[in-house]
C-alpha cells in the first residue's frame, strides 16, 4: 500500500514538474508548449516554420511534416506537426483531430544522434515525450515518458537536421506512464522533414515585467503569458526572456485568486530562473502576491521574489527580487 502511495506521489511530482517546465519552454519555442497547446484551428495542409501554408510541395518534399507512431494496435498520423530549435533545445509538436490529440517531443539537443527519453541530461533538462488524448480541453488522459529521471523510457533518434531548409527528421519509441491507466507502449515513431523555427515569440505590447537578479535589473526582449490545460492540470505560465534565452518564469494555478502564496520547487506556484537551457535554477523559497486576476479577460497582475537554486548544488543560487508583472495571457 505504501509503495503504491509513494509511486503515485513520485509520478505526480514528476508530471507536474515536467509540465511546468514545458509551459515555460512553450513561450520560447511553440509557434503554433518544452510544453506545450495550440489554441486555434489546425491547418489541413503543411505549414512552414512561420505557420504559413505551403501551397505546392515538390515531389522531393512529399513527406514534408509527416509524423506517425503506433500504439493500441493502430497508427497515429498527425494532421499537423511543427518544430522549434533554439538554445540547445529541440521541440516537435504534432496534432490530430478536433480534440487536438497530441504528441510533444522535447530534447536537449541541437545535433543528430540518439537521445534517451526520461533521463536528466543537465541541471534541469529531461528529454521527454508526452502523449495527450485531448489537448483542446485537457480532459483526456496523458501518458508521459518519464518515471524517476534516471531510468530510460525509450529513445529519440535524430537522423537529419537540414539547416538550409530548416527541417528535422528522425525516429522514436517510448513507454508512456499514466497513474490511473498504467503503461502504454509507443513504437515505430517517425517524423520526416518537420519544419522548425528558431526565433522566440514577440512580446504582447500590453504586457509589462520587471525583476532584478542579484541586484541587477533583468532587461527582457520578450514577455509572454499562456494558459495551459493538460491532463487535468491547469496552469498559467509567465515568462520574460532575453534573446540569449536567459529567462525568468512563474508557473501559477489557472484559477489563482488575489492573495499571497509561497513559491516552491515542483509544486504550483513555482518560479524558475534560467541563464540558458543548460543552466536553470528553481525556486526553493519565495513568494508571489496576486493583486488582480480577471479570468474572463485573461489579465493577471502581481509581484514576486524568490531564491533560485541549482538542482545539483544548494550552494549555487541567485536572488530574484523586486519582481512585478502585468500580463494579458493567451
C-alpha positions as CSV (number, residue, x, y, z in Angstrom):
1,X,0.0,0.0,0.0
2,X,2.7,2.5,1.0
3,X,4.6,1.6,-2.1
4,X,1.6,2.5,-4.3
5,X,1.2,5.8,-2.5
6,X,4.8,6.7,-2.9
7,X,4.7,5.7,-6.6
8,X,1.6,7.9,-7.2
9,X,3.3,10.8,-5.3
10,X,6.5,10.5,-7.2
11,X,4.8,10.2,-10.6
12,X,2.5,13.2,-9.9
13,X,5.5,15.3,-8.9
14,X,7.3,14.2,-12.0
15,X,4.4,15.0,-14.2
16,X,3.8,18.4,-12.6
17,X,7.4,19.4,-12.8
18,X,7.7,18.3,-16.4
19,X,4.5,20.1,-17.4
20,X,5.5,23.2,-15.5
21,X,8.8,23.3,-17.4
22,X,7.0,22.7,-20.7
23,X,4.9,25.8,-20.0
24,X,8.0,27.9,-19.8
25,X,9.6,26.3,-22.8
26,X,6.5,26.9,-24.8
27,X,6.9,30.7,-24.6
28,X,10.2,30.5,-26.4
29,X,9.6,27.8,-29.0
30,X,5.9,27.0,-29.6
31,X,4.8,29.0,-32.6
32,X,1.5,27.1,-33.2
33,X,4.3,24.5,-25.2
34,X,9.1,22.0,-23.7
35,X,5.3,22.1,-23.5
36,X,3.2,22.8,-24.8
37,X,-1.0,23.7,-26.6
38,X,-2.5,25.2,-29.8
39,X,-5.5,27.5,-29.4
40,X,-6.7,27.8,-33.0
41,X,-7.8,25.6,-35.9
42,X,-5.3,23.1,-37.2
43,X,-4.4,23.6,-40.9
44,X,-5.3,20.8,-43.3
45,X,-2.1,21.3,-45.3
46,X,1.6,21.6,-44.4
47,X,2.9,24.8,-43.0
48,X,6.3,26.3,-42.8
49,X,8.2,27.4,-39.6
50,X,6.2,30.7,-39.5
51,X,2.9,28.9,-39.8
52,X,2.3,29.9,-43.4
53,X,0.7,27.3,-45.7
54,X,3.0,25.6,-48.2
55,X,0.9,25.7,-51.4
56,X,2.8,23.4,-53.7
57,X,5.3,21.0,-52.0
58,X,7.6,19.4,-54.6
59,X,7.9,15.7,-55.1
60,X,11.1,15.6,-53.1
61,X,9.2,17.1,-50.2
62,X,6.1,14.9,-50.5
63,X,6.6,13.8,-46.9
64,X,7.0,17.3,-45.5
65,X,5.8,17.4,-42.0
66,X,4.9,13.7,-41.7
67,X,4.6,12.4,-38.1
68,X,3.3,9.0,-37.1
69,X,3.6,6.4,-34.3
70,X,1.9,3.0,-33.5
71,X,0.1,2.3,-30.2
72,X,-3.0,0.4,-29.1
73,X,-2.9,-1.6,-32.4
74,X,-3.4,1.5,-34.5
75,X,-1.2,4.1,-36.3
76,X,-1.5,7.7,-35.2
77,X,-0.9,10.0,-38.2
78,X,-0.7,13.7,-37.4
79,X,-2.8,16.4,-39.2
80,X,-0.1,19.0,-38.5
81,X,3.4,19.0,-37.0
82,X,5.8,21.8,-36.3
83,X,9.2,22.1,-34.6
84,X,11.5,24.6,-33.0
85,X,15.3,24.5,-32.5
86,X,16.9,27.2,-30.3
87,X,19.2,27.5,-27.4
88,X,20.2,23.8,-27.5
89,X,16.5,22.6,-27.2
90,X,14.5,20.8,-29.8
91,X,10.7,20.6,-29.7
92,X,8.4,18.7,-32.0
93,X,4.7,19.0,-31.6
94,X,2.1,17.0,-33.5
95,X,-1.7,17.4,-33.5
96,X,-4.6,15.3,-34.8
97,X,-8.4,15.7,-34.9
98,X,-10.8,18.2,-33.4
99,X,-9.7,17.3,-29.8
100,X,-6.1,18.1,-30.8
101,X,-4.8,14.7,-29.8
102,X,-1.1,15.5,-29.5
103,X,2.5,14.4,-29.0
104,X,5.2,16.7,-27.7
105,X,8.8,15.7,-28.0
106,X,11.3,17.9,-26.1
107,X,15.0,17.1,-26.4
108,X,18.0,19.0,-25.0
109,X,19.8,18.6,-28.3
110,X,20.8,20.5,-31.4
111,X,22.5,17.9,-33.5
112,X,21.9,14.4,-34.9
113,X,22.3,11.4,-32.5
114,X,20.4,9.1,-30.2
115,X,18.8,10.6,-27.0
116,X,17.3,8.6,-24.1
117,X,13.8,9.5,-23.1
118,X,13.1,10.3,-19.4
119,X,16.7,10.8,-18.3
120,X,18.1,14.1,-17.0
121,X,20.6,15.5,-19.4
122,X,21.7,18.5,-17.5
123,X,20.7,20.5,-14.4
124,X,17.0,20.6,-15.3
125,X,16.6,19.3,-18.8
126,X,14.8,15.9,-19.2
127,X,14.4,14.5,-22.7
128,X,10.7,13.7,-22.7
129,X,7.8,12.6,-24.9
130,X,4.2,13.2,-23.9
131,X,1.0,11.9,-25.4
132,X,-2.3,13.7,-24.6
133,X,-5.6,12.4,-25.7
134,X,-7.2,15.8,-25.7
135,X,-5.1,18.9,-25.7
136,X,-8.0,21.2,-26.5
137,X,-9.8,20.8,-23.2
138,X,-7.3,18.9,-21.1
139,X,-9.9,16.4,-20.1
140,X,-8.3,13.3,-21.7
141,X,-5.6,11.1,-20.3
142,X,-1.9,11.8,-20.6
143,X,1.0,9.4,-20.9
144,X,4.5,10.8,-20.2
145,X,7.8,9.0,-20.9
146,X,9.3,9.8,-17.5
147,X,9.5,7.9,-14.2
148,X,12.4,8.7,-11.9
149,X,14.5,10.9,-14.2
150,X,17.2,8.1,-14.2
151,X,15.6,5.1,-16.0
152,X,15.4,5.3,-19.8
153,X,11.8,5.0,-21.1
154,X,12.9,4.9,-24.8
155,X,14.8,6.8,-27.3
156,X,14.6,9.5,-30.0
157,X,17.0,9.3,-32.9
158,X,17.6,12.5,-34.8
159,X,18.7,11.3,-38.2
160,X,18.9,14.7,-40.0
161,X,18.9,18.4,-39.3
162,X,18.7,20.3,-42.6
163,X,19.8,23.8,-41.6
164,X,19.3,25.2,-45.1
165,X,15.7,24.1,-45.4
166,X,15.0,24.2,-41.7
167,X,13.7,20.7,-41.3
168,X,14.2,17.8,-38.8
169,X,13.8,14.1,-39.4
170,X,14.1,11.1,-37.0
171,X,12.5,8.1,-35.3
172,X,11.3,7.4,-31.7
173,X,9.8,4.9,-29.4
174,X,8.9,5.1,-25.7
175,X,6.9,3.7,-22.8
176,X,4.4,6.2,-21.6
177,X,3.1,6.2,-18.0
178,X,-0.3,7.2,-16.5
179,X,-1.0,6.8,-12.8
180,X,-4.6,5.5,-13.3
181,X,-4.1,3.6,-16.6
182,X,-0.6,2.2,-16.2
183,X,2.0,1.9,-19.0
184,X,1.5,2.2,-22.7
185,X,4.0,1.3,-25.5
186,X,4.5,3.6,-28.4
187,X,6.5,2.1,-31.3
188,X,7.7,2.8,-34.8
189,X,7.5,6.5,-34.4
190,X,8.8,8.6,-37.3
191,X,8.9,12.3,-38.2
192,X,10.1,13.4,-41.6
193,X,11.1,16.9,-42.8
194,X,9.4,18.6,-39.9
195,X,9.7,22.4,-40.4
196,X,11.3,24.2,-37.5
197,X,11.7,27.8,-36.4
198,X,14.5,29.4,-34.4
199,X,13.0,32.7,-33.1
200,X,11.4,33.4,-29.8
201,X,7.9,34.8,-29.7
202,X,7.4,38.6,-29.8
203,X,6.1,40.3,-26.8
204,X,2.5,41.4,-26.3
205,X,2.9,45.2,-26.1
206,X,0.3,45.4,-23.4
207,X,2.4,43.2,-21.0
208,X,4.9,44.6,-18.5
209,X,7.5,42.9,-16.4
210,X,10.3,43.9,-14.0
211,X,12.8,42.0,-11.8
212,X,16.4,42.1,-10.6
213,X,18.8,39.1,-10.5
214,X,21.4,39.5,-7.7
215,X,20.6,43.2,-7.7
216,X,21.0,43.8,-11.4
217,X,17.9,44.7,-13.5
218,X,16.8,42.0,-15.8
219,X,16.0,43.6,-19.2
220,X,14.0,41.2,-21.3
221,X,13.4,41.2,-25.0
222,X,10.1,39.3,-24.8
223,X,7.3,38.9,-22.2
224,X,4.6,36.2,-22.6
225,X,1.7,34.7,-20.7
226,X,0.0,31.5,-21.6
227,X,-2.8,29.3,-20.1
228,X,-2.2,25.6,-20.5
229,X,-4.6,22.7,-19.8
230,X,-3.0,19.3,-20.0
231,X,-4.1,16.1,-18.2
232,X,-6.3,17.9,-15.8
233,X,-3.5,20.2,-14.7
234,X,-4.4,23.8,-15.5
235,X,-1.6,26.4,-15.3
236,X,-0.8,30.0,-16.2
237,X,2.8,30.5,-17.2
238,X,4.6,33.9,-17.2
239,X,7.9,34.2,-18.9
240,X,10.3,37.1,-19.5
241,X,13.1,36.2,-21.9
242,X,16.3,37.8,-23.4
243,X,17.4,37.0,-26.9
244,X,20.2,34.9,-25.5
245,X,17.4,32.8,-23.9
246,X,18.1,33.9,-20.3
247,X,14.7,33.6,-18.7
248,X,12.7,34.4,-15.5
249,X,9.4,32.4,-15.3
250,X,6.5,31.8,-13.0
251,X,4.0,28.9,-13.0
252,X,0.7,29.7,-11.4
253,X,-2.6,27.9,-10.9
254,X,-5.1,28.8,-13.6
255,X,-7.7,29.7,-11.1
256,X,-5.5,31.6,-8.7
257,X,-7.2,34.4,-6.7
258,X,-5.7,37.5,-5.2
259,X,-3.6,36.7,-2.2
260,X,0.0,35.8,-1.1
261,X,1.4,32.4,-2.0
262,X,4.7,30.7,-1.2
263,X,6.8,29.5,-4.1
264,X,8.3,26.1,-4.1
265,X,10.4,23.9,-6.4
266,X,8.0,21.5,-8.1
267,X,4.5,22.3,-6.8
268,X,2.4,25.2,-8.0
269,X,3.1,28.1,-7.7
270,X,6.8,27.9,-8.6
271,X,9.5,30.1,-10.1
272,X,12.4,29.5,-12.5
273,X,15.5,31.4,-13.5
274,X,17.5,30.1,-16.4
275,X,20.8,31.5,-17.6
276,X,20.4,29.2,-20.6
277,X,18.7,25.8,-21.1
278,X,21.7,24.1,-19.6
279,X,21.8,26.3,-16.6
280,X,18.5,26.5,-14.8
281,X,17.5,27.2,-11.2
282,X,14.2,26.6,-9.5
283,X,12.6,28.5,-6.7
284,X,13.2,26.8,-3.3
285,X,11.9,29.8,-1.3
286,X,10.0,32.9,-2.1
287,X,6.5,34.3,-2.6
288,X,4.1,35.7,-5.2
289,X,1.4,38.2,-4.4
290,X,-1.5,38.3,-6.8
291,X,-3.3,41.6,-6.7
292,X,-5.6,41.2,-9.7
293,X,-6.8,38.2,-11.7
294,X,-9.6,38.8,-14.2
295,X,-10.1,35.3,-15.6
296,X,-12.7,36.3,-18.2
297,X,-10.3,38.8,-19.8
298,X,-7.1,36.7,-19.0
299,X,-5.5,39.6,-17.2
300,X,-3.3,39.0,-14.1
301,X,-1.2,41.4,-12.0
302,X,1.2,40.7,-9.1
303,X,4.6,40.9,-7.5
304,X,7.2,38.2,-6.6
305,X,10.6,37.4,-5.2
306,X,12.4,34.1,-4.8
307,X,15.7,32.3,-4.3
308,X,16.6,30.3,-7.4
309,X,18.7,27.3,-6.5
310,X,20.5,24.7,-8.7
311,X,19.1,21.2,-8.8
312,X,22.6,19.8,-8.3
313,X,24.2,22.2,-5.7
314,X,22.4,24.0,-2.9
315,X,25.4,26.4,-2.9
316,X,24.7,27.6,-6.4
317,X,21.9,30.1,-6.3
318,X,20.5,33.5,-7.5
319,X,18.3,36.1,-5.8
320,X,15.4,37.2,-7.9
321,X,13.9,40.4,-6.3
322,X,11.6,43.3,-6.9
323,X,9.6,41.3,-9.3
324,X,6.4,42.6,-10.8
325,X,4.1,41.7,-13.7
326,X,1.0,43.0,-15.5
327,X,0.1,40.3,-18.1
328,X,-2.7,39.5,-20.5
329,X,-2.2,35.9,-21.2
330,X,-3.1,33.7,-24.2
